[in-house]
Amino acid sequence: DDVDELAGREFMPVIERIVSVSSYATPSTWEVDTGRGRTRLVLKGEEDIRRLAPPALLIADSHGINFLIRDRQALDPQSRRFLDRFL
């Protein structure tokens, strides 16, 4: 599907879990687990979270790297709570 094609076409880590967020105000540093391991991203503003075809989301960090959440409903409850604060 389009989401898989997007992820395959460019370097796009897939977020599997949101471990922590530094603040509920932006800019905010997120620690996330991806398919490629744990990393940090800086979210400059809520507008950097884009809704794709439901239930997918695309998060652009301050360096212009796009992170994909394939299914926000499939995330663990803590990850969904963090995410819901920004949506």
C-alpha positions as YAML, in Angstrom:
chain: A
units: angstrom
residues:
- id: 1
  name: ASP
  ca: [0.00, 0.00, 0.00]
- id: 2
  name: ASP
  ca: [0.98, 3.67, -0.12]
- id: 3
  name: VAL
  ca: [2.39, 3.70, 3.42]
- id: 4
  name: ASP
  ca: [4.71, 0.75, 2.71]
- id: 5
  name: GLU
  ca: [5.77, 2.30, -0.57]
- id: 6
  name: LEU
  ca: [6.54, 5.58, 1.19]
- id: 7
  name: ALA
  ca: [8.58, 3.85, 3.91]
- id: 8
  name: GLY
  ca: [10.51, 1.80, 1.36]
- id: 9
  name: ARG
  ca: [11.26, 4.65, -1.01]
- id: 10
  name: GLU
  ca: [13.21, 6.77, 1.45]
- id: 11
  name: PHE
  ca: [14.92, 6.34, 4.80]
- id: 12
  name: MET
  ca: [11.94, 6.43, 7.11]
- id: 13
  name: PRO
  ca: [12.16, 4.93, 10.58]
- id: 14
  name: VAL
  ca: [8.93, 3.41, 11.85]
- id: 15
  name: ILE
  ca: [8.03, 4.37, 15.43]
- id: 16
  name: GLU
  ca: [6.99, 1.33, 17.43]
- id: 17
  name: ARG
  ca: [6.86, 2.97, 20.86]
- id: 18
  name: ILE
  ca: [7.15, 6.45, 22.37]
- id: 19
  name: VAL
  ca: [9.34, 6.03, 25.46]
- id: 20
  name: SER
  ca: [9.24, 9.62, 26.74]
- id: 21
  name: VAL
  ca: [8.60, 13.22, 25.78]
- id: 22
  name: SER
  ca: [10.52, 16.08, 27.39]
- id: 23
  name: SER
  ca: [7.56, 18.44, 27.44]
- id: 24
  name: TYR
  ca: [3.98, 18.75, 26.24]
- id: 25
  name: ALA
  ca: [4.89, 22.16, 24.84]
- id: 26
  name: THR
  ca: [6.88, 22.37, 21.63]
- id: 27
  name: PRO
  ca: [9.70, 22.15, 20.85]
- id: 28
  name: SER
  ca: [9.72, 18.77, 22.54]
- id: 29
  name: THR
  ca: [12.33, 16.01, 22.53]
- id: 30
  name: TRP
  ca: [10.87, 12.54, 22.06]
- id: 31
  name: GLU
  ca: [12.66, 9.31, 22.86]
- id: 32
  name: VAL
  ca: [11.25, 6.60, 20.61]
- id: 33
  name: ASP
  ca: [11.82, 2.97, 19.75]
- id: 34
  name: THR
  ca: [11.91, 2.38, 16.00]
- id: 35
  name: GLY
  ca: [12.39, -0.68, 13.86]
- id: 36
  name: ARG
  ca: [16.05, 0.38, 13.76]
- id: 37
  name: GLY
  ca: [16.48, 0.87, 17.52]
- id: 38
  name: ARG
  ca: [16.02, 3.69, 20.02]
- id: 39
  name: THR
  ca: [16.51, 7.27, 18.92]
- id: 40
  name: ARG
  ca: [15.52, 10.84, 19.75]
- id: 41
  name: LEU
  ca: [13.68, 13.35, 17.64]
- id: 42
  name: VAL
  ca: [12.80, 16.98, 18.21]
- id: 43
  name: LEU
  ca: [9.23, 17.98, 17.39]
- id: 44
  name: LYS
  ca: [9.17, 21.70, 16.59]
- id: 45
  name: GLY
  ca: [5.40, 22.05, 16.50]
- id: 46
  name: GLU
  ca: [2.14, 20.14, 16.35]
- id: 47
  name: GLU
  ca: [1.94, 20.98, 12.63]
- id: 48
  name: ASP
  ca: [4.89, 18.60, 12.12]
- id: 49
  name: ILE
  ca: [2.59, 15.65, 12.84]
- id: 50
  name: ARG
  ca: [0.73, 14.88, 9.61]
- id: 51
  name: ARG
  ca: [-2.21, 12.55, 9.30]
- id: 52
  name: LEU
  ca: [-1.88, 10.06, 6.47]
- id: 53
  name: ALA
  ca: [-4.56, 7.57, 5.44]
- id: 54
  name: PRO
  ca: [-5.99, 6.48, 8.82]
- id: 55
  name: PRO
  ca: [-4.60, 5.22, 11.11]
- id: 56
  name: ALA
  ca: [-1.09, 6.25, 9.95]
- id: 57
  name: LEU
  ca: [0.81, 9.38, 11.00]
- id: 58
  name: LEU
  ca: [3.97, 11.02, 9.71]
- id: 59
  name: ILE
  ca: [6.13, 12.97, 12.17]
- id: 60
  name: ALA
  ca: [8.79, 15.34, 10.82]
- id: 61
  name: ASP
  ca: [11.64, 16.09, 13.21]
- id: 62
  name: SER
  ca: [13.69, 19.27, 13.39]
- id: 63
  name: HIS
  ca: [16.31, 17.77, 11.01]
- id: 64
  name: GLY
  ca: [13.70, 17.00, 8.35]
- id: 65
  name: ILE
  ca: [13.70, 13.25, 9.00]
- id: 66
  name: ASN
  ca: [10.25, 11.72, 8.67]
- id: 67
  name: PHE
  ca: [9.17, 9.11, 11.19]
- id: 68
  name: LEU
  ca: [6.22, 6.88, 10.41]
- id: 69
  name: ILE
  ca: [3.58, 5.56, 12.78]
- id: 70
  name: ARG
  ca: [1.77, 2.86, 10.79]
- id: 71
  name: ASP
  ca: [-1.17, 2.47, 13.17]
- id: 72
  name: ARG
  ca: [-1.51, 4.81, 16.12]
- id: 73
  name: GLN
  ca: [-4.25, 2.59, 17.61]
- id: 74
  name: ALA
  ca: [-1.80, -0.34, 17.71]
- id: 75
  name: LEU
  ca: [0.68, 1.56, 19.91]
- id: 76
  name: ASP
  ca: [0.87, 0.71, 23.60]
- id: 77
  name: PRO
  ca: [-1.36, 2.82, 25.92]
- id: 78
  name: GLN
  ca: [1.50, 5.04, 27.16]
- id: 79
  name: SER
  ca: [2.62, 5.84, 23.60]
- id: 80
  name: ARG
  ca: [-0.96, 6.70, 22.62]
- id: 81
  name: ARG
  ca: [-1.30, 9.01, 25.65]
- id: 82
  name: PHE
  ca: [1.89, 10.88, 24.70]
- id: 83
  name: LEU
  ca: [0.74, 11.17, 21.10]
- id: 84
  name: ASP
  ca: [-2.79, 12.29, 22.00]
- id: 85
  name: ARG
  ca: [-1.35, 15.32, 23.83]
- id: 86
  name: PHE
  ca: [-0.05, 16.61, 20.49]
- id: 87
  name: LEU
  ca: [-2.97, 15.73, 18.22]
...
